[in-house]
Amino acid sequence: MAQGRSNPEIAAELFLSPRTVQTHVSSILTKLGARSRTEVARQAAERSSQHP
């Protein structure tokens, strides 16, 4: 998700159903207090730049 992949792309890579990925993405958004996938990607980029 932080790499900008869609739910179907994530599902194919992890051998999961798109619905399962959607459930996990929703959970991640809730836990991080993020409103969008873009915000999660931004937070991930910030964290990775702080911890090389």
mmCIF file of the N, C-alpha and C atoms, coordinates in Angstrom:
data_MODEL
# 
_entry.id   MODEL 
# 
loop_
_atom_site.group_PDB 
_atom_site.id 
_atom_site.type_symbol 
_atom_site.label_atom_id 
_atom_site.label_alt_id 
_atom_site.label_comp_id 
_atom_site.label_asym_id 
_atom_site.label_entity_id 
_atom_site.label_seq_id 
_atom_site.pdbx_PDB_ins_code 
_atom_site.Cartn_x 
_atom_site.Cartn_y 
_atom_site.Cartn_z 
_atom_site.occupancy 
_atom_site.B_iso_or_equiv 
_atom_site.pdbx_formal_charge 
_atom_site.auth_seq_id 
_atom_site.auth_comp_id 
_atom_site.auth_asym_id 
_atom_site.auth_atom_id 
_atom_site.pdbx_PDB_model_num 
ATOM 1   N N  . MET A 1 1  ? 0.832   -1.179  0.000  1.00 0.00 ? 1  MET A N  1 
ATOM 2   C CA . MET A 1 1  ? 0.000   0.000   0.000  1.00 0.00 ? 1  MET A CA 1 
ATOM 3   C C  . MET A 1 1  ? 0.878   1.243   0.000  1.00 0.00 ? 1  MET A C  1 
ATOM 4   N N  . ALA A 1 2  ? 1.931   1.233   0.798  1.00 0.00 ? 2  ALA A N  1 
ATOM 5   C CA . ALA A 1 2  ? 2.829   2.389   0.858  1.00 0.00 ? 2  ALA A CA 1 
ATOM 6   C C  . ALA A 1 2  ? 3.565   2.595   -0.462 1.00 0.00 ? 2  ALA A C  1 
ATOM 7   N N  . GLN A 1 3  ? 3.621   1.560   -1.287 1.00 0.00 ? 3  GLN A N  1 
ATOM 8   C CA . GLN A 1 3  ? 4.282   1.659   -2.589 1.00 0.00 ? 3  GLN A CA 1 
ATOM 9   C C  . GLN A 1 3  ? 3.315   2.075   -3.689 1.00 0.00 ? 3  GLN A C  1 
ATOM 10  N N  . GLY A 1 4  ? 2.081   2.391   -3.310 1.00 0.00 ? 4  GLY A N  1 
ATOM 11  C CA . GLY A 1 4  ? 1.102   2.870   -4.276 1.00 0.00 ? 4  GLY A CA 1 
ATOM 12  C C  . GLY A 1 4  ? 0.386   1.769   -5.040 1.00 0.00 ? 4  GLY A C  1 
ATOM 13  N N  . ARG A 1 5  ? 0.454   0.561   -4.561 1.00 0.00 ? 5  ARG A N  1 
ATOM 14  C CA . ARG A 1 5  ? -0.212  -0.552  -5.263 1.00 0.00 ? 5  ARG A CA 1 
ATOM 15  C C  . ARG A 1 5  ? -1.696  -0.593  -4.941 1.00 0.00 ? 5  ARG A C  1 
ATOM 16  N N  . SER A 1 6  ? -2.452  -1.077  -5.896 1.00 0.00 ? 6  SER A N  1 
ATOM 17  C CA . SER A 1 6  ? -3.899  -1.208  -5.726 1.00 0.00 ? 6  SER A CA 1 
ATOM 18  C C  . SER A 1 6  ? -4.204  -2.486  -4.944 1.00 0.00 ? 6  SER A C  1 
ATOM 19  N N  . ASN A 1 7  ? -5.432  -2.588  -4.455 1.00 0.00 ? 7  ASN A N  1 
ATOM 20  C CA . ASN A 1 7  ? -5.833  -3.796  -3.738 1.00 0.00 ? 7  ASN A CA 1 
ATOM 21  C C  . ASN A 1 7  ? -5.668  -5.051  -4.597 1.00 0.00 ? 7  ASN A C  1 
ATOM 22  N N  . PRO A 1 8  ? -6.090  -5.038  -5.870 1.00 0.00 ? 8  PRO A N  1 
ATOM 23  C CA . PRO A 1 8  ? -5.893  -6.238  -6.693 1.00 0.00 ? 8  PRO A CA 1 
ATOM 24  C C  . PRO A 1 8  ? -4.410  -6.591  -6.883 1.00 0.00 ? 8  PRO A C  1 
ATOM 25  N N  . GLU A 1 9  ? -3.553  -5.576  -7.000 1.00 0.00 ? 9  GLU A N  1 
ATOM 26  C CA . GLU A 1 9  ? -2.119  -5.840  -7.147 1.00 0.00 ? 9  GLU A CA 1 
ATOM 27  C C  . GLU A 1 9  ? -1.549  -6.461  -5.878 1.00 0.00 ? 9  GLU A C  1 
ATOM 28  N N  . ILE A 1 10 ? -1.942  -5.922  -4.736 1.00 0.00 ? 10 ILE A N  1 
ATOM 29  C CA . ILE A 1 10 ? -1.485  -6.475  -3.453 1.00 0.00 ? 10 ILE A CA 1 
ATOM 30  C C  . ILE A 1 10 ? -1.999  -7.896  -3.296 1.00 0.00 ? 10 ILE A C  1 
ATOM 31  N N  . ALA A 1 11 ? -3.255  -8.109  -3.621 1.00 0.00 ? 11 ALA A N  1 
ATOM 32  C CA . ALA A 1 11 ? -3.860  -9.435  -3.485 1.00 0.00 ? 11 ALA A CA 1 
ATOM 33  C C  . ALA A 1 11 ? -3.128  -10.471 -4.333 1.00 0.00 ? 11 ALA A C  1 
ATOM 34  N N  . ALA A 1 12 ? -2.807  -10.113 -5.555 1.00 0.00 ? 12 ALA A N  1 
ATOM 35  C CA . ALA A 1 12 ? -2.113  -11.053 -6.444 1.00 0.00 ? 12 ALA A CA 1 
ATOM 36  C C  . ALA A 1 12 ? -0.728  -11.386 -5.912 1.00 0.00 ? 12 ALA A C  1 
ATOM 37  N N  . GLU A 1 13 ? -0.021  -10.391 -5.407 1.00 0.00 ? 13 GLU A N  1 
ATOM 38  C CA . GLU A 1 13 ? 1.332   -10.626 -4.899 1.00 0.00 ? 13 GLU A CA 1 
ATOM 39  C C  . GLU A 1 13 ? 1.339   -11.482 -3.644 1.00 0.00 ? 13 GLU A C  1 
ATOM 40  N N  . LEU A 1 14 ? 0.319   -11.306 -2.791 1.00 0.00 ? 14 LEU A N  1 
ATOM 41  C CA . LEU A 1 14 ? 0.273   -12.029 -1.521 1.00 0.00 ? 14 LEU A CA 1 
ATOM 42  C C  . LEU A 1 14 ? -0.625  -13.263 -1.553 1.00 0.00 ? 14 LEU A C  1 
ATOM 43  N N  . PHE A 1 15 ? -1.188  -13.558 -2.725 1.00 0.00 ? 15 PHE A N  1 
ATOM 44  C CA . PHE A 1 15 ? -2.078  -14.709 -2.890 1.00 0.00 ? 15 PHE A CA 1 
ATOM 45  C C  . PHE A 1 15 ? -3.273  -14.639 -1.949 1.00 0.00 ? 15 PHE A C  1 
ATOM 46  N N  . LEU A 1 16 ? -3.880  -13.451 -1.874 1.00 0.00 ? 16 LEU A N  1 
ATOM 47  C CA . LEU A 1 16 ? -5.068  -13.215 -1.064 1.00 0.00 ? 16 LEU A CA 1 
ATOM 48  C C  . LEU A 1 16 ? -6.183  -12.727 -1.968 1.00 0.00 ? 16 LEU A C  1 
ATOM 49  N N  . SER A 1 17 ? -7.407  -12.749 -1.444 1.00 0.00 ? 17 SER A N  1 
ATOM 50  C CA . SER A 1 17 ? -8.504  -12.192 -2.223 1.00 0.00 ? 17 SER A CA 1 
ATOM 51  C C  . SER A 1 17 ? -8.480  -10.676 -2.091 1.00 0.00 ? 17 SER A C  1 
ATOM 52  N N  . PRO A 1 18 ? -8.955  -9.963  -3.119 1.00 0.00 ? 18 PRO A N  1 
ATOM 53  C CA . PRO A 1 18 ? -9.012  -8.505  -3.028 1.00 0.00 ? 18 PRO A CA 1 
ATOM 54  C C  . PRO A 1 18 ? -9.838  -8.029  -1.824 1.00 0.00 ? 18 PRO A C  1 
ATOM 55  N N  . ARG A 1 19 ? -10.861 -8.769  -1.472 1.00 0.00 ? 19 ARG A N  1 
ATOM 56  C CA . ARG A 1 19 ? -11.696 -8.401  -0.318 1.00 0.00 ? 19 ARG A CA 1 
ATOM 57  C C  . ARG A 1 19 ? -10.901 -8.489  0.984  1.00 0.00 ? 19 ARG A C  1 
ATOM 58  N N  . THR A 1 20 ? -10.059 -9.506  1.114  1.00 0.00 ? 20 THR A N  1 
ATOM 59  C CA . THR A 1 20 ? -9.214  -9.632  2.304  1.00 0.00 ? 20 THR A CA 1 
ATOM 60  C C  . THR A 1 20 ? -8.262  -8.453  2.394  1.00 0.00 ? 20 THR A C  1 
ATOM 61  N N  . VAL A 1 21 ? -7.682  -8.085  1.271  1.00 0.00 ? 21 VAL A N  1 
ATOM 62  C CA . VAL A 1 21 ? -6.771  -6.934  1.243  1.00 0.00 ? 21 VAL A CA 1 
ATOM 63  C C  . VAL A 1 21 ? -7.533  -5.675  1.624  1.00 0.00 ? 21 VAL A C  1 
ATOM 64  N N  . GLN A 1 22 ? -8.730  -5.500  1.099  1.00 0.00 ? 22 GLN A N  1 
ATOM 65  C CA . GLN A 1 22 ? -9.536  -4.328  1.422  1.00 0.00 ? 22 GLN A CA 1 
ATOM 66  C C  . GLN A 1 22 ? -9.800  -4.246  2.922  1.00 0.00 ? 22 GLN A C  1 
ATOM 67  N N  . THR A 1 23 ? -10.091 -5.374  3.552  1.00 0.00 ? 23 THR A N  1 
ATOM 68  C CA . THR A 1 23 ? -10.324 -5.411  4.992  1.00 0.00 ? 23 THR A CA 1 
ATOM 69  C C  . THR A 1 23 ? -9.077  -4.977  5.754  1.00 0.00 ? 23 THR A C  1 
ATOM 70  N N  . HIS A 1 24 ? -7.923  -5.495  5.340  1.00 0.00 ? 24 HIS A N  1 
ATOM 71  C CA . HIS A 1 24 ? -6.675  -5.136  6.016  1.00 0.00 ? 24 HIS A CA 1 
ATOM 72  C C  . HIS A 1 24 ? -6.320  -3.663  5.795  1.00 0.00 ? 24 HIS A C  1 
ATOM 73  N N  . VAL A 1 25 ? -6.534  -3.165  4.592  1.00 0.00 ? 25 VAL A N  1 
ATOM 74  C CA . VAL A 1 25 ? -6.260  -1.761  4.299  1.00 0.00 ? 25 VAL A CA 1 
ATOM 75  C C  . VAL A 1 25 ? -7.138  -0.874  5.184  1.00 0.00 ? 25 VAL A C  1 
ATOM 76  N N  . SER A 1 26 ? -8.400  -1.208  5.315  1.00 0.00 ? 26 SER A N  1 
ATOM 77  C CA . SER A 1 26 ? -9.300  -0.431  6.173  1.00 0.00 ? 26 SER A CA 1 
ATOM 78  C C  . SER A 1 26 ? -8.820  -0.439  7.618  1.00 0.00 ? 26 SER A C  1 
ATOM 79  N N  . SER A 1 27 ? -8.358  -1.592  8.081  1.00 0.00 ? 27 SER A N  1 
ATOM 80  C CA . SER A 1 27 ? -7.845  -1.715  9.438  1.00 0.00 ? 27 SER A CA 1 
ATOM 81  C C  . SER A 1 27 ? -6.594  -0.857  9.633  1.00 0.00 ? 27 SER A C  1 
ATOM 82  N N  . ILE A 1 28 ? -5.710  -0.883  8.651  1.00 0.00 ? 28 ILE A N  1 
ATOM 83  C CA . ILE A 1 28 ? -4.484  -0.080  8.720  1.00 0.00 ? 28 ILE A CA 1 
ATOM 84  C C  . ILE A 1 28 ? -4.828  1.401   8.781  1.00 0.00 ? 28 ILE A C  1 
ATOM 85  N N  . LEU A 1 29 ? -5.745  1.846   7.934  1.00 0.00 ? 29 LEU A N  1 
ATOM 86  C CA . LEU A 1 29 ? -6.151  3.253   7.927  1.00 0.00 ? 29 LEU A CA 1 
ATOM 87  C C  . LEU A 1 29 ? -6.691  3.665   9.293  1.00 0.00 ? 29 LEU A C  1 
ATOM 88  N N  . THR A 1 30 ? -7.520  2.807   9.883  1.00 0.00 ? 30 THR A N  1 
ATOM 89  C CA . THR A 1 30 ? -8.099  3.101   11.188 1.00 0.00 ? 30 THR A CA 1 
ATOM 90  C C  . THR A 1 30 ? -7.018  3.173   12.265 1.00 0.00 ? 30 THR A C  1 
ATOM 91  N N  . LYS A 1 31 ? -6.137  2.182   12.293 1.00 0.00 ? 31 LYS A N  1 
ATOM 92  C CA . LYS A 1 31 ? -5.098  2.141   13.324 1.00 0.00 ? 31 LYS A CA 1 
ATOM 93  C C  . LYS A 1 31 ? -4.130  3.311   13.229 1.00 0.00 ? 31 LYS A C  1 
ATOM 94  N N  . LEU A 1 32 ? -3.853  3.771   12.024 1.00 0.00 ? 32 LEU A N  1 
ATOM 95  C CA . LEU A 1 32 ? -2.932  4.888   11.839 1.00 0.00 ? 32 LEU A CA 1 
ATOM 96  C C  . LEU A 1 32 ? -3.622  6.243   11.924 1.00 0.00 ? 32 LEU A C  1 
ATOM 97  N N  . GLY A 1 33 ? -4.941  6.226   11.988 1.00 0.00 ? 33 GLY A N  1 
ATOM 98  C CA . GLY A 1 33 ? -5.686  7.475   12.009 1.00 0.00 ? 33 GLY A CA 1 
ATOM 99  C C  . GLY A 1 33 ? -5.582  8.227   10.695 1.00 0.00 ? 33 GLY A C  1 
ATOM 100 N N  . ALA A 1 34 ? -5.376  7.486   9.623  1.00 0.00 ? 34 ALA A N  1 
ATOM 101 C CA . ALA A 1 34 ? -5.214  8.084   8.296  1.00 0.00 ? 34 ALA A CA 1 
ATOM 102 C C  . ALA A 1 34 ? -6.562  8.102   7.579  1.00 0.00 ? 34 ALA A C  1 
ATOM 103 N N  . ARG A 1 35 ? -6.718  9.088   6.713  1.00 0.00 ? 35 ARG A N  1 
ATOM 104 C CA . ARG A 1 35 ? -7.960  9.209   5.954  1.00 0.00 ? 35 ARG A CA 1 
ATOM 105 C C  . ARG A 1 35 ? -7.870  8.613   4.561  1.00 0.00 ? 35 ARG A C  1 
ATOM 106 N N  . SER A 1 36 ? -6.637  8.369   4.093  1.00 0.00 ? 36 SER A N  1 
ATOM 107 C CA . SER A 1 36 ? -6.483  7.861   2.731  1.00 0.00 ? 36 SER A CA 1 
ATOM 108 C C  . SER A 1 36 ? -5.217  7.026   2.616  1.00 0.00 ? 36 SER A C  1 
ATOM 109 N N  . ARG A 1 37 ? -5.139  6.275   1.531  1.00 0.00 ? 37 ARG A N  1 
ATOM 110 C CA . ARG A 1 37 ? -3.949  5.482   1.229  1.00 0.00 ? 37 ARG A CA 1 
ATOM 111 C C  . ARG A 1 37 ? -2.749  6.397   0.995  1.00 0.00 ? 37 ARG A C  1 
ATOM 112 N N  . THR A 1 38 ? -3.024  7.569   0.425  1.00 0.00 ? 38 THR A N  1 
ATOM 113 C CA . THR A 1 38 ? -1.960  8.534   0.165  1.00 0.00 ? 38 THR A CA 1 
ATOM 114 C C  . THR A 1 38 ? -1.326  9.004   1.468  1.00 0.00 ? 38 THR A C  1 
ATOM 115 N N  . GLU A 1 39 ? -2.141  9.222   2.462  1.00 0.00 ? 39 GLU A N  1 
ATOM 116 C CA . GLU A 1 39 ? -1.628  9.642   3.763  1.00 0.00 ? 39 GLU A CA 1 
ATOM 117 C C  . GLU A 1 39 ? -0.770  8.540   4.396  1.00 0.00 ? 39 GLU A C  1 
ATOM 118 N N  . VAL A 1 40 ? -1.173  7.294   4.236  1.00 0.00 ? 40 VAL A N  1 
ATOM 119 C CA . VAL A 1 40 ? -0.375  6.173   4.752  1.00 0.00 ? 40 VAL A CA 1 
ATOM 120 C C  . VAL A 1 40 ? 0.971   6.123   4.033  1.00 0.00 ? 40 VAL A C  1 
ATOM 121 N N  . ALA A 1 41 ? 0.958   6.304   2.725  1.00 0.00 ? 41 ALA A N  1 
ATOM 122 C CA . ALA A 1 41 ? 2.204   6.297   1.951  1.00 0.00 ? 41 ALA A CA 1 
ATOM 123 C C  . ALA A 1 41 ? 3.118   7.432   2.401  1.00 0.00 ? 41 ALA A C  1 
ATOM 124 N N  . ARG A 1 42 ? 2.559   8.593   2.657  1.00 0.00 ? 42 ARG A N  1 
ATOM 125 C CA . ARG A 1 42 ? 3.344   9.732   3.123  1.00 0.00 ? 42 ARG A CA 1 
ATOM 126 C C  . ARG A 1 42 ? 3.958   9.428   4.479  1.00 0.00 ? 42 ARG A C  1 
ATOM 127 N N  . GLN A 1 43 ? 3.168   8.867   5.393  1.00 0.00 ? 43 GLN A N  1 
ATOM 128 C CA . GLN A 1 43 ? 3.680   8.519   6.728  1.00 0.00 ? 43 GLN A CA 1 
ATOM 129 C C  . GLN A 1 43 ? 4.797   7.474   6.622  1.00 0.00 ? 43 GLN A C  1 
ATOM 130 N N  . ALA A 1 44 ? 4.624   6.501   5.758  1.00 0.00 ? 44 ALA A N  1 
ATOM 131 C CA . ALA A 1 44 ? 5.655   5.462   5.583  1.00 0.00 ? 44 ALA A CA 1 
ATOM 132 C C  . ALA A 1 44 ? 6.943   6.065   5.037  1.00 0.00 ? 44 ALA A C  1 
ATOM 133 N N  . ALA A 1 45 ? 6.816   6.987   4.091  1.00 0.00 ? 45 ALA A N  1 
ATOM 134 C CA . ALA A 1 45 ? 7.999   7.638   3.519  1.00 0.00 ? 45 ALA A CA 1 
ATOM 135 C C  . ALA A 1 45 ? 8.723   8.468   4.578  1.00 0.00 ? 45 ALA A C  1 
ATOM 136 N N  . GLU A 1 46 ? 7.969   9.166   5.405  1.00 0.00 ? 46 GLU A N  1 
ATOM 137 C CA . GLU A 1 46 ? 8.565   9.953   6.478  1.00 0.00 ? 46 GLU A CA 1 
ATOM 138 C C  . GLU A 1 46 ? 9.310   9.063   7.475  1.00 0.00 ? 46 GLU A C  1 
ATOM 139 N N  . ARG A 1 47 ? 8.708   7.951   7.825  1.00 0.00 ? 47 ARG A N  1 
ATOM 140 C CA . ARG A 1 47 ? 9.339   7.035   8.788  1.00 0.00 ? 47 ARG A CA 1 
ATOM 141 C C  . ARG A 1 47 ? 10.591  6.409   8.215  1.00 0.00 ? 47 ARG A C  1 
ATOM 142 N N  . SER A 1 48 ? 10.562  6.050   6.940  1.00 0.00 ? 48 SER A N  1 
ATOM 143 C CA . SER A 1 48 ? 11.739  5.418   6.349  1.00 0.00 ? 48 SER A CA 1 
ATOM 144 C C  . SER A 1 48 ? 12.879  6.409   6.187  1.00 0.00 ? 48 SER A C  1 
ATOM 145 N N  . SER A 1 49 ? 12.574  7.673   5.979  1.00 0.00 ? 49 SER A N  1 
ATOM 146 C CA . SER A 1 49 ? 13.638  8.677   5.848  1.00 0.00 ? 49 SER A CA 1 
ATOM 147 C C  . SER A 1 49 ? 14.245  9.016   7.205  1.00 0.00 ? 49 SER A C  1 
ATOM 148 N N  . GLN A 1 50 ? 13.506  8.801   8.271  1.00 0.00 ? 50 GLN A N  1 
ATOM 149 C CA . GLN A 1 50 ? 14.002  9.069   9.617  1.00 0.00 ? 50 GLN A CA 1 
ATOM 150 C C  . GLN A 1 50 ? 14.857  7.928   10.140 1.00 0.00 ? 50 GLN A C  1 
ATOM 151 N N  . HIS A 1 51 ? 14.668  6.730   9.607  1.00 0.00 ? 51 HIS A N  1 
ATOM 152 C CA . HIS A 1 51 ? 15.374  5.534   10.056 1.00 0.00 ? 51 HIS A CA 1 
ATOM 153 C C  . HIS A 1 51 ? 16.049  4.844   8.883  1.00 0.00 ? 51 HIS A C  1 
ATOM 154 N N  . PRO A 1 52 ? 17.202  5.329   8.459  1.00 0.00 ? 52 PRO A N  1 
ATOM 155 C CA . PRO A 1 52 ? 17.856  4.756   7.269  1.00 0.00 ? 52 PRO A CA 1 
ATOM 156 C C  . PRO A 1 52 ? 18.350  3.367   7.459  1.00 0.00 ? 52 PRO A C  1 
# 
